[in-house]
Amino acid sequence: MTDLTPTPNTPGLHVSKPSPSAPARGSAICHCGATATATGDAQVRALVEGYTANHGPAHHKEQGRS
């Protein structure tokens, strides 16, 4: 299986939840250099929302790309 964890060379967002009773885990790395990790369903949800609003796709919107 391929490791999908983001790195500075392959920025992005990775979320895992191995089972319904296990806490979610997430990590994000943006091409601008910002990084974040989270553990727990609510914290990972906030990480995803923050990354989506302020990094990754948001950088493309700022540059006039959709």
C-alpha positions as CSV (number, residue, x, y, z in Angstrom):
1,M,0.0,0.0,0.0
2,T,1.2,3.5,-0.8
3,D,2.0,5.9,2.0
4,L,-0.4,8.9,1.4
5,T,1.0,11.0,4.3
6,P,1.7,14.5,3.0
7,T,5.3,15.8,2.8
8,P,6.9,19.1,1.8
9,N,7.4,17.5,-1.7
10,T,3.8,16.2,-1.9
11,P,1.7,18.6,0.1
12,G,-1.9,17.8,1.0
13,L,-4.2,16.5,3.6
14,H,-4.4,13.0,5.1
15,V,-7.0,11.6,7.4
16,S,-7.3,8.2,8.8
17,K,-9.8,6.4,11.1
18,P,-8.9,2.7,11.4
19,S,-12.2,1.8,13.1
20,P,-15.5,3.5,14.1
21,S,-14.4,3.4,17.7
22,A,-10.9,4.7,17.1
23,P,-10.1,8.5,17.1
24,A,-9.5,10.0,13.7
25,R,-6.0,11.3,13.0
26,G,-5.1,13.9,10.4
27,S,-2.1,15.7,9.1
28,A,-1.7,18.5,6.6
29,I,1.2,20.2,4.8
30,C,0.8,23.1,2.5
31,H,3.1,24.2,-0.2
32,C,3.4,27.5,1.6
33,G,5.2,25.6,4.5
34,A,2.3,25.5,7.0
35,T,1.9,22.1,8.8
36,A,-0.6,20.8,11.2
37,T,-1.6,17.5,12.9
38,A,-4.7,16.5,14.8
39,T,-6.1,13.6,16.8
40,G,-9.7,13.1,17.6
41,D,-12.8,13.4,15.4
42,A,-13.6,17.1,16.2
43,Q,-10.0,18.2,16.0
44,V,-9.5,16.5,12.6
45,R,-12.7,18.0,11.3
46,A,-11.4,21.4,12.3
47,L,-8.0,20.6,10.7
48,V,-9.8,19.7,7.4
49,E,-12.0,22.9,7.5
50,G,-9.0,25.1,8.3
51,Y,-6.8,23.6,5.6
52,T,-9.5,23.8,3.0
53,A,-10.4,27.4,3.9
54,N,-6.8,28.8,4.3
55,H,-4.4,26.4,2.5
56,G,-4.3,24.0,-0.3
57,P,-7.3,24.8,-2.5
58,A,-7.6,28.3,-1.0
59,H,-4.2,29.3,-2.4
60,H,-5.4,28.5,-5.9
61,K,-8.5,30.8,-5.4
62,E,-6.3,33.7,-4.3
63,Q,-4.3,33.3,-7.4
64,G,-7.4,33.4,-9.6
65,R,-7.6,29.7,-10.2
66,S,-10.6,27.6,-9.2
